[in-house]
């Protein structure tokens, strides 16, 4: 039976479309404006008035970034870090979450409170640095992987999701002779795909955007991550902007094709686009994984 739309339904739908369109414009336009400025000639950008399209189209800001000799190496480090660190974290978190979802685990309450305690209290920068140094992780690629392998908040999210799964499924598997490892690999993991895809997105974004640990724990140029190198390039151009007015006029007469602002916009695009391209592939799991992992307890 088809439902008849009343005038109030039509006005409600119209309001929703207009509201969502306004939200889209407000959230998308700043990103689009950054892209426009990054693709416009730096000297021309000083005039202002760039809104929808570049007036003098150029890739010079991006070319300046990619001419940096450290950048290509940093991209390899960041890609390797993301591709290796994300699945390892997802595996470690899911294993820990499955263990803590079993109330019959010895000292279950102690382990639960122990992990929750670390969410609110940390050792601080210097003790953390000393621990990482004593473990021999300074100037090592593994400093990007092991210290942040298990995120407690994400672990609790997955544990709550696992607790919501039907217990009869595991009981049936045990009756058929499956042990805990087989149940975890063959039953729990496939059922947890939505929440695991969701936390994989969080972890992947964290690895891609991370620069602080590279700044603190690594000194070798070949171990610097993409974000750390981009911050370095950005600082160089910001320092270049802190010149006298006379020097600025001299530079403008030489028509330097990039500026601190154009580099800043290009850096923002380089750092953001890869993650935006990944998001559509996990979006269908996103809402389901978050909701089912967050409702219970």
C-alpha positions as CSV (number, residue, x, y, z in Angstrom):
1,X,0.0,0.0,0.0
2,X,1.5,3.3,-1.1
3,X,1.7,6.1,1.5
4,X,0.2,9.4,0.5
5,X,2.4,12.4,1.0
6,X,0.8,15.3,2.7
7,X,1.8,19.0,2.5
8,X,3.6,18.7,5.8
9,X,5.7,15.8,4.5
10,X,6.7,17.8,1.4
11,X,7.7,20.8,3.5
12,X,9.6,18.6,5.8
13,X,11.5,16.9,3.0
14,X,12.2,20.3,1.4
15,X,13.6,21.6,4.7
16,X,15.8,18.5,5.0
17,X,17.2,18.9,1.5
18,X,17.9,22.6,2.0
19,X,19.5,22.0,5.4
20,X,21.7,19.2,4.1
21,X,22.7,21.4,1.1
22,X,23.7,24.2,3.5
23,X,25.7,21.7,5.6
24,X,27.4,20.4,2.4
25,X,28.4,23.9,1.3
26,X,29.6,25.0,4.7
27,X,31.8,21.9,5.1
28,X,33.0,21.5,1.5
29,X,33.7,25.1,0.5
30,X,36.7,25.7,2.8
31,X,38.3,22.6,1.4
32,X,37.6,23.7,-2.1
33,X,39.0,27.2,-1.4
34,X,42.2,25.6,-0.2
35,X,42.4,23.7,-3.4
36,X,41.8,26.8,-5.5
37,X,44.5,28.8,-3.7
38,X,47.0,26.0,-4.0
39,X,46.4,25.9,-7.8
40,X,46.7,29.6,-8.3
41,X,49.8,31.6,-8.9
42,X,51.2,32.9,-5.6
43,X,51.8,36.4,-6.8
44,X,48.3,36.7,-8.1
45,X,46.9,35.2,-4.9
46,X,48.1,38.3,-3.0
47,X,45.4,40.3,-4.8
48,X,42.8,38.1,-3.0
49,X,39.3,37.5,-4.3
50,X,39.8,33.8,-5.0
51,X,36.6,32.0,-4.4
52,X,35.5,29.3,-6.9
53,X,38.3,29.0,-9.6
54,X,42.0,29.8,-9.9
55,X,42.7,33.0,-11.9
56,X,46.2,32.0,-12.9
57,X,46.4,28.2,-12.9
58,X,49.7,26.6,-11.9
59,X,51.1,23.5,-10.3
60,X,54.2,25.3,-9.1
61,X,53.3,24.9,-5.3
62,X,53.0,21.2,-5.7
63,X,56.1,21.0,-7.9
64,X,58.0,22.9,-5.1
65,X,56.9,20.4,-2.5
66,X,57.7,17.3,-4.6
67,X,61.1,18.7,-5.6
68,X,62.1,18.3,-2.0
69,X,64.6,15.4,-1.9
70,X,63.3,14.1,1.5
71,X,59.7,13.9,0.4
72,X,59.7,10.7,-1.7
73,X,61.5,8.8,1.0
74,X,59.1,10.1,3.6
75,X,56.1,9.0,1.5
76,X,57.6,5.4,1.4
77,X,58.0,5.5,5.2
78,X,54.4,6.7,5.8
79,X,52.9,4.3,3.4
80,X,54.8,1.4,4.9
81,X,53.9,2.5,8.4
82,X,50.2,2.8,7.5
83,X,50.1,-0.6,5.6
84,X,52.0,-2.4,8.3
85,X,50.8,-0.6,11.4
86,X,47.1,-0.7,10.7
87,X,46.5,-4.5,10.3
88,X,48.9,-5.2,13.2
89,X,47.0,-2.8,15.5
90,X,43.6,-4.2,14.3
91,X,44.8,-7.8,15.0
92,X,46.2,-6.9,18.5
93,X,43.1,-4.9,19.5
94,X,40.7,-7.6,18.3
95,X,42.7,-10.3,20.2
96,X,42.7,-8.2,23.4
97,X,39.1,-7.3,23.0
98,X,38.1,-10.9,22.6
99,X,40.0,-11.9,25.7
100,X,38.4,-9.2,27.8
101,X,34.9,-10.0,26.5
102,X,35.2,-13.2,28.5
103,X,34.1,-12.5,32.1
104,X,35.5,-15.9,33.2
105,X,39.0,-14.7,32.4
106,X,41.3,-14.9,35.4
107,X,41.7,-11.4,37.0
108,X,39.2,-10.0,34.3
109,X,38.3,-7.0,36.5
110,X,41.9,-6.2,37.2
111,X,42.9,-6.2,33.5
112,X,39.9,-4.2,32.6
113,X,40.6,-1.5,35.2
114,X,44.3,-1.6,34.3
115,X,43.6,-0.7,30.6
116,X,41.0,1.9,31.5
117,X,43.5,3.5,33.9
118,X,45.9,4.1,31.0
119,X,43.2,6.0,29.1
120,X,43.2,8.8,31.8
121,X,46.8,8.8,33.1
122,X,50.1,8.7,31.2
123,X,53.7,8.8,32.2
124,X,54.5,12.0,30.4
125,X,56.9,12.8,27.6
126,X,60.3,12.3,29.4
127,X,59.4,8.9,31.1
128,X,57.9,7.7,27.8
129,X,61.1,8.8,25.9
130,X,63.3,6.9,28.5
131,X,61.2,3.8,28.2
132,X,61.3,3.8,24.4
133,X,65.1,4.5,24.5
134,X,65.7,1.6,26.9
135,X,63.7,-0.6,24.5
136,X,66.1,0.4,21.7
137,X,63.4,1.9,19.6
138,X,65.0,5.3,19.1
139,X,65.9,5.8,15.4
140,X,64.0,2.6,14.5
141,X,61.1,2.1,12.2
142,X,59.3,0.0,14.8
143,X,58.9,3.1,17.1
144,X,56.0,4.0,14.8
145,X,54.3,0.6,15.3
146,X,54.8,-0.9,18.8
147,X,54.2,2.1,21.3
148,X,50.8,2.8,19.9
149,X,49.9,-0.8,18.9
150,X,46.8,-1.0,21.2
151,X,44.4,1.9,21.6
152,X,42.4,1.3,24.7
153,X,39.3,3.2,23.5
154,X,39.2,1.2,20.3
155,X,39.7,-2.0,22.2
156,X,36.7,-1.2,24.4
157,X,34.7,-0.4,21.3
158,X,35.5,-3.8,19.8
159,X,35.0,-5.6,23.1
160,X,31.5,-4.2,23.4
161,X,30.7,-5.2,19.8
162,X,31.9,-8.8,20.6
163,X,29.8,-8.9,23.7
164,X,26.8,-8.1,21.6
165,X,27.3,-11.2,19.4
166,X,25.0,-14.2,20.0
167,X,26.6,-16.5,22.5
168,X,24.9,-19.5,20.9
169,X,27.2,-19.3,17.9
170,X,30.3,-19.9,20.1
171,X,28.6,-22.6,22.1
172,X,27.7,-24.4,18.9
173,X,31.3,-24.2,17.7
174,X,32.6,-25.5,21.0
175,X,30.2,-28.5,20.8
176,X,31.6,-29.2,17.3
177,X,35.1,-29.3,18.9
178,X,36.5,-25.8,18.0
179,X,39.0,-24.3,20.4
180,X,39.2,-20.6,21.4
181,X,41.7,-19.7,18.6
182,X,39.5,-21.4,15.9
183,X,36.4,-19.6,17.3
184,X,38.2,-16.3,17.2
185,X,39.6,-16.7,13.7
186,X,36.7,-18.4,12.0
187,X,33.7,-17.0,13.8
188,X,34.4,-13.8,15.8
189,X,36.6,-12.0,13.2
190,X,34.3,-12.4,10.3
191,X,31.3,-11.2,12.4
192,X,33.3,-8.2,13.5
193,X,34.1,-6.9,10.0
194,X,32.1,-3.7,10.4
195,X,33.7,-2.6,13.7
196,X,37.2,-3.7,12.6
197,X,36.8,-1.8,9.3
198,X,35.8,1.3,11.3
199,X,38.7,1.1,13.7
200,X,41.1,0.4,10.8
201,X,40.0,3.7,9.3
202,X,40.7,5.5,12.6
203,X,44.1,3.8,13.0
204,X,45.1,4.3,9.3
205,X,44.3,8.0,9.6
206,X,46.3,8.2,12.8
207,X,49.3,6.6,11.1
208,X,49.0,8.8,8.0
209,X,48.8,12.0,10.0
210,X,51.3,11.2,12.7
211,X,54.4,13.4,12.8
212,X,55.1,14.0,16.5
213,X,56.6,10.6,17.2
214,X,58.8,11.0,14.1
215,X,59.9,14.4,15.4
216,X,60.7,13.1,18.9
217,X,62.0,9.6,18.4
218,X,63.8,9.6,15.1
219,X,66.9,11.6,13.9
220,X,67.7,9.9,10.6
221,X,66.3,11.7,7.6
222,X,65.4,8.4,6.0
223,X,63.0,7.7,8.9
224,X,61.1,10.9,8.8
225,X,57.4,10.5,7.9
226,X,55.5,12.5,5.3
227,X,53.8,14.8,7.8
228,X,57.1,15.6,9.5
229,X,58.7,16.5,6.2
230,X,55.7,18.6,5.3
231,X,55.9,20.4,8.6
232,X,59.6,21.1,7.9
233,X,58.8,22.5,4.4
234,X,56.0,24.6,5.9
235,X,58.3,26.0,8.5
236,X,60.9,26.8,5.9
237,X,58.4,28.9,3.9
238,X,56.9,30.5,7.0
239,X,60.4,31.6,8.0
240,X,60.9,32.8,4.4
241,X,57.8,34.9,4.8
242,X,59.3,36.7,7.9
243,X,61.5,38.9,5.8
244,X,61.5,42.6,5.7
245,X,59.1,44.6,3.5
246,X,62.0,45.6,1.3
247,X,62.9,42.0,0.7
248,X,59.3,41.2,-0.1
249,X,59.2,43.9,-2.7
250,X,62.4,42.6,-4.1
251,X,61.0,39.1,-4.2
252,X,57.8,40.3,-5.9
253,X,59.9,42.0,-8.6
254,X,61.6,38.7,-9.2
255,X,58.1,37.0,-9.4
256,X,58.8,34.1,-7.1
257,X,56.1,31.6,-8.1
258,X,55.3,30.3,-4.6
259,X,54.6,31.8,-1.2
260,X,54.2,30.6,2.3
261,X,50.4,30.6,1.9
262,X,50.4,28.7,-1.4
263,X,52.8,26.1,0.1
264,X,50.6,25.8,3.2
265,X,47.5,25.1,1.0
266,X,49.3,22.6,-1.2
267,X,50.7,20.8,1.9
268,X,47.1,20.6,3.3
269,X,45.9,19.0,0.1
270,X,48.8,16.5,-0.1
271,X,48.2,15.5,3.5
272,X,44.5,15.1,3.2
273,X,43.6,13.7,-0.2
274,X,44.9,10.1,0.3
275,X,42.7,9.6,3.4
276,X,39.7,11.2,1.7
277,X,40.1,8.7,-1.2
278,X,40.2,5.7,1.2
279,X,37.1,6.8,3.2
280,X,34.4,5.8,0.5
281,X,35.6,2.2,0.7
282,X,34.9,1.8,4.4
283,X,32.0,4.2,4.7
284,X,29.4,1.4,4.5
285,X,30.8,-0.2,7.6
286,X,31.3,3.1,9.5
287,X,27.9,3.8,11.0
288,X,27.1,0.1,11.7
289,X,30.5,-0.5,13.4
290,X,30.3,2.6,15.6
291,X,26.7,2.2,16.6
292,X,26.9,-1.5,17.5
293,X,30.1,-1.1,19.3
294,X,29.0,1.9,21.3
295,X,25.5,1.1,22.5
296,X,26.0,-1.7,25.1
297,X,27.6,-0.8,28.4
